[in-house]
Amino acid sequence: MIKAIYFQLILILLFSISANAQSTSIDYKSRVDALNKNINSVFFEPKTGLYKETNGKNDKPHSYLWPLCALIQAANEAEQIEPGKAYMKPVLAAIAQYHNANPPAPGYQAYVTNEGKDSRFYDDNQWIAIACLDAYNRTKLKSYLDIAEEIYRFQMTGYDEKAGGGLYWKEDEKNTKNTCSNGPGILVALQLYKITKKKEYLTTAVKLYDWTNKNLRAADGIFYDAIKIPVLKIDSMKYTYNTGTMLQSNVLLYTITKDKKYLDEAELIAKSAESYFYKNKKLPGNYWFNVVLLRGYEEFFKLNKNKKQFQFFVDDAERIWKEERDEKGLVGTKAAKTLIDQSAMMEMYARLNRMK
């Protein structure tokens, strides 16, 4: 009996060593470079400084804002592993063309401003703010902080007390309050608090955190998509990115407050997310949703240094690189390849490179 247990422990140890060796030997940086080159050659339009949404037939000449929200974060991660490069500059210049200064506060609309008026989504704006705050922490350039602070003011115009609080998803259709607008809203507020130490930001973060947990958290720690206003019906769909922002929020709240309840919650979410989302050795098909979940695991990794906890991301990213690329090196499972998929995997490999 003792020999059998000893043998099992040896096998577990050997598997762990093998998995760690695999992840450290992967040349993630070359993948980041390859994806970035493809983005610039296939999706970028030098004449306008804008991007196309796919390499196939598109409804509009240029991309909606959401793929650029993915690309700006990917560009920040690429700059972090390649100091001195200016990956963010052209993306920020493109994003500036979506800026809409209409009241009640300036923000970014869903499509290029000079090509027509469009809706403003609170989460689109928040993803940009998060990337800019990450860039500010890395560079200390005030221009990044200015963008984030403007977006914070815009996001708070989406708050009211219907359903007890929380942020709406879309400015001109205030009929849902979503985890995808409250989770990143918490992260924007927490990052601003860490930088400025203004109590307003921490108060906002905790208020949004408490509301989201009360209204959109399932018993297992995975988060539902939205609550409908005014009927208060829950949209019970569960997406990786919603759970990712709340995992990251818990880790950041723990680092700020040292309250162990946030650390315990992070541990529960991390375990539940792998169990719920990683099925048949695959994550769900939306690469960008998945890399937002990885952001939460990376934040946790900074605390616990537990590589086993995110090994399933390593495995899934390898599967995608081997099985879901075309002959030109573009990732995705459909014939038309998308800007958001290239951006998501560029961020994924940059983060895994950092976590090796």
C-alpha positions in Angstrom: 0.0 0.0 0.0 2.8 2.4 1.0 4.7 1.5 -2.2 1.7 2.2 -4.3 1.1 5.6 -2.8 4.8 6.4 -3.2 4.7 5.4 -6.8 1.6 7.7 -7.4 3.4 10.6 -5.8 6.4 10.1 -8.0 4.2 10.1 -11.1 2.5 13.3 -10.0 5.8 14.9 -9.4 7.1 13.8 -12.8 4.0 15.1 -14.6 4.3 18.5 -12.8 8.0 18.8 -13.8 7.1 17.9 -17.4 4.3 20.4 -17.6 6.5 23.2 -16.2 9.3 22.3 -18.6 6.8 22.4 -21.5 5.5 25.9 -20.7 9.0 27.4 -20.0 10.3 26.0 -23.3 7.5 27.5 -25.5 8.6 30.5 -27.5 5.6 32.7 -26.7 7.4 35.9 -27.7 7.8 34.8 -31.4 4.1 34.0 -31.4 3.2 37.5 -30.1 5.4 39.0 -32.9 3.8 36.8 -35.6 0.3 37.7 -34.5 1.2 41.4 -34.3 2.7 41.3 -37.8 -0.5 39.6 -39.1 -2.7 42.2 -37.5 -0.7 45.0 -39.1 -0.6 43.5 -42.5 -4.1 42.0 -42.7 -6.3 44.3 -40.6 -4.6 47.7 -40.3 -5.4 50.4 -42.9 -2.5 52.9 -43.0 -4.4 55.5 -45.0 -7.0 56.1 -42.3 -5.2 54.7 -39.2 -8.1 52.4 -38.6 -8.6 48.6 -38.6 -10.9 46.1 -40.4 -13.0 43.8 -38.3 -12.3 40.6 -40.3 -10.3 39.6 -43.4 -13.6 38.6 -45.0 -16.7 40.5 -46.0 -17.5 43.2 -43.4 -20.8 45.1 -42.8 -18.8 48.4 -42.4 -15.5 49.7 -43.8 -13.9 49.7 -40.4 -14.0 47.7 -37.1 -16.3 48.3 -34.3 -14.7 49.5 -31.1 -14.8 46.2 -29.2 -12.0 44.5 -31.2 -9.8 47.5 -30.5 -10.5 47.1 -26.8 -8.8 43.7 -27.2 -6.0 45.0 -29.3 -5.1 47.9 -27.0 -4.6 45.4 -24.1 -2.6 43.0 -26.3 -0.4 46.0 -27.4 0.2 46.8 -23.7 1.2 43.3 -22.9 3.5 43.2 -26.0 5.2 46.4 -24.9 5.8 44.9 -21.5 7.7 41.9 -23.0 9.4 44.1 -25.6 10.4 47.3 -23.8 11.1 50.2 -26.2 8.5 49.1 -28.8 5.4 51.4 -29.4 2.7 48.9 -30.1 0.0 51.0 -28.3 0.5 54.2 -30.2 -1.3 53.3 -33.5 -4.1 51.5 -31.6 -4.7 54.6 -29.3 -4.7 56.8 -32.4 -7.4 54.5 -34.0 -9.4 54.5 -30.7 -9.4 58.3 -30.6 -11.4 58.3 -33.8 -14.3 56.7 -31.8 -14.4 59.5 -29.2 -17.7 61.2 -28.6 -17.9 64.2 -26.4 -21.6 64.4 -26.1 -23.2 64.9 -22.6 -23.5 63.7 -19.9 -19.8 62.9 -20.2 -17.3 62.2 -23.0 -16.6 58.6 -23.9 -16.1 56.3 -26.9 -18.8 55.2 -29.2 -19.1 51.8 -30.8 -18.2 52.9 -34.3 -15.9 55.5 -35.9 -17.4 59.0 -35.0 -16.9 60.7 -38.4 -18.7 57.8 -40.1 -21.9 58.2 -38.1 -23.3 58.4 -34.6 -23.5 55.1 -32.6 -24.2 53.8 -29.2 -21.8 54.0 -26.3 -21.2 50.9 -24.3 -19.9 51.3 -20.8 -17.8 48.1 -21.0 -16.1 49.0 -24.2 -14.9 52.1 -22.5 -13.9 50.3 -19.3 -11.7 47.8 -21.3 -9.8 50.8 -22.8 -9.4 52.3 -19.3 -8.0 49.1 -17.9 -5.4 48.8 -20.6 -4.4 52.5 -20.1 -4.1 52.0 -16.4 -1.9 49.0 -16.9 0.2 51.1 -19.3 0.3 54.0 -16.8 1.6 51.6 -14.1 4.3 50.5 -16.5 5.3 53.9 -17.9 3.9 56.6 -15.6 2.8 58.6 -18.6 0.0 60.9 -17.5 -1.8 60.7 -20.8 -2.8 57.1 -19.9 -4.2 58.2 -16.6 -6.1 61.0 -18.2 -7.9 58.6 -20.5 -8.8 56.3 -17.6 -10.1 59.1 -15.4 -12.3 60.4 -18.2 -13.7 56.9 -18.8 -14.4 56.6 -15.0 -16.5 59.7 -15.2 -18.3 58.3 -18.2 -18.9 54.9 -16.6 -20.5 56.5 -13.5 -23.1 58.2 -15.7 -24.4 54.6 -16.1 -25.1 54.2 -12.4 -28.5 54.4 -10.7 -30.3 52.8 -7.8 -32.7 50.6 -10.0 -32.2 47.0 -8.9 -30.3 48.4 -5.9 -27.4 49.9 -7.8 -25.0 48.7 -10.4 -23.9 50.0 -13.8 -25.9 49.6 -17.0 -24.3 48.0 -20.1 -25.4 50.4 -22.8 -26.0 54.1 -22.5 -29.0 54.5 -24.8 -30.8 51.3 -23.8 -30.8 51.1 -20.1 -32.5 47.8 -19.8 -29.8 45.5 -18.4 -27.1 45.7 -15.8 -24.4 43.3 -16.6 -21.4 41.6 -15.0 -19.5 42.7 -18.1 -20.0 46.4 -17.1 -19.7 46.1 -13.4 -16.8 43.7 -13.2 -14.5 45.9 -15.3 -16.0 48.9 -13.6 -14.7 47.6 -10.3 -11.2 47.1 -11.8 -11.1 50.6 -13.2 -12.0 52.0 -9.8 -9.6 49.8 -7.9 -6.7 50.6 -10.2 -7.5 54.4 -9.9 -7.5 54.0 -6.2 -4.2 52.3 -6.1 -2.7 55.1 -8.2 -4.3 58.1 -6.6 -5.4 56.9 -3.1 -8.6 58.8 -3.6 -11.2 57.2 -1.3 -14.0 57.8 -3.8 -12.6 55.2 -6.1 -12.4 52.5 -3.4 -15.9 53.3 -2.2 -17.2 52.9 -5.8 -15.3 49.6 -6.3 -16.7 48.1 -3.1 -20.2 49.3 -3.9 -20.1 47.8 -7.4 -18.5 44.6 -6.0 -21.2 44.1 -3.4 -23.9 44.7 -5.9 -22.5 42.3 -8.4 -22.1 39.6 -5.8 -25.6 40.1 -4.5 -27.3 40.0 -7.9 -25.2 38.1 -10.4 -23.1 35.5 -8.5 -24.0 31.9 -8.7 -23.6 29.6 -5.6 -20.4 28.1 -7.1 -18.7 31.5 -7.6 -19.3 31.7 -11.3 -21.1 34.8 -12.5 -24.3 35.2 -14.5 -24.4 37.6 -17.4 -27.0 40.2 -16.5 -30.1 41.3 -14.6 -32.9 42.8 -16.8 -34.4 46.2 -15.8 -37.1 46.7 -14.6 -38.3 43.1 -14.3 -35.2 42.0 -12.4 -35.0 38.7 -14.3 -31.6 37.1 -14.4 -29.9 36.2 -17.6 -28.2 33.1 -16.4 -25.7 32.6 -19.2 -22.1 32.2 -17.8 -19.1 33.5 -19.7 -15.5 33.2 -18.9 -14.8 36.9 -19.0 -17.4 37.8 -16.4 -15.9 35.4 -13.9 -12.4 36.7 -14.9 -13.1 40.3 -13.9 -14.5 39.2 -10.6 -11.6 36.9 -9.8 -9.2 39.8 -10.5 -11.4 42.1 -8.4 -11.2 39.8 -5.4 -7.4 39.5 -5.7 -7.0 43.3 -5.9 -9.4 43.9 -3.1 -7.3 41.5 -0.9 -4.0 43.2 -1.8 -5.6 46.6 -0.9 -7.5 45.7 2.2 -5.8 42.5 3.4 -9.3 41.2 4.2 -9.0 37.4 3.9 -12.6 37.0 2.7 -11.5 38.3 -0.7 -8.6 35.8 -0.8 -11.0 33.0 0.1 -13.4 34.1 -2.6 -10.6 34.3 -5.2 -9.6 30.7 -4.4 -13.2 29.5 -4.8 -13.6 31.3 -8.1 -10.3 30.0 -9.5 -11.2 26.4 -8.7 -14.8 26.7 -9.9 -13.9 28.4 -13.1 -11.6 25.6 -14.2 -14.1 23.0 -13.3 -17.0 24.8 -15.0 -15.4 26.2 -18.1 -12.6 23.7 -19.0 -14.4 20.7 -20.5 -12.9 18.0 -22.7 -9.6 19.7 -22.5 -11.0 22.9 -24.1 -12.1 26.3 -23.0 -15.1 27.8 -24.7 -14.6 29.1 -28.2 -14.3 32.9 -27.5 -10.6 33.6 -27.2 -11.0 37.1 -25.9 -13.5 36.1 -23.1 -10.9 33.4 -22.1 -8.0 35.8 -21.9 -9.9 38.1 -19.6 -10.3 35.1 -17.4 -6.6 34.5 -17.6 -6.1 38.1 -16.3 -7.7 37.1 -13.1 -5.5 34.0 -12.8 -2.4 36.1 -13.5 -3.4 38.5 -10.7 -3.7 35.5 -8.4 -0.4 34.1 -9.6 1.3 37.2 -8.4 0.2 36.2 -4.9 0.5 32.5 -4.7 3.0 31.6 -7.5 1.0 28.5 -8.2 1.7 27.5 -11.8 -0.6 24.5 -11.6 -3.6 26.7 -11.2 -3.3 28.1 -14.7 -1.9 25.0 -16.5 -5.2 24.5 -18.3 -4.6 27.9 -20.1 -1.2 26.7 -21.2 -2.7 23.5 -22.6 -5.6 25.3 -24.3 -3.3 27.9 -25.9 -1.1 25.1 -27.2 -4.1 23.3 -28.7 -5.2 26.6 -30.4 -1.7 27.2 -31.9 -1.5 23.7 -33.2 -5.1 23.1 -34.4 -6.8 26.5 -35.0 -4.4 28.4 -37.3 -4.7 28.7 -41.0 -1.9 28.6 -43.6 -1.2 32.3 -43.1 -0.9 31.9 -39.3 -4.2 33.6 -38.5 -6.0 32.0 -35.6 -9.7 31.2 -35.5 -12.1 28.4 -36.3 -14.1 30.1 -39.0 -13.1 30.9 -42.6 -13.1 34.6 -42.0 -10.5 35.5 -39.3 -11.2 38.3 -36.9 -9.2 41.1 -35.4 -10.5 40.3 -32.0 -9.3 36.7 -32.1 -5.8 37.7 -33.3 -5.6 40.3 -30.5 -6.9 37.9 -27.8 -4.3 35.3 -28.6 -1.6 37.9 -28.8 -2.5 38.9 -25.3 -2.8 35.3 -24.2 0.8 34.4 -25.3 2.2 37.6 -23.9 0.7 36.9 -20.5 1.8 33.2 -20.6 5.3 34.4 -21.5 5.3 36.6 -18.4 4.0 33.8 -16.2 6.5 31.1 -17.3 
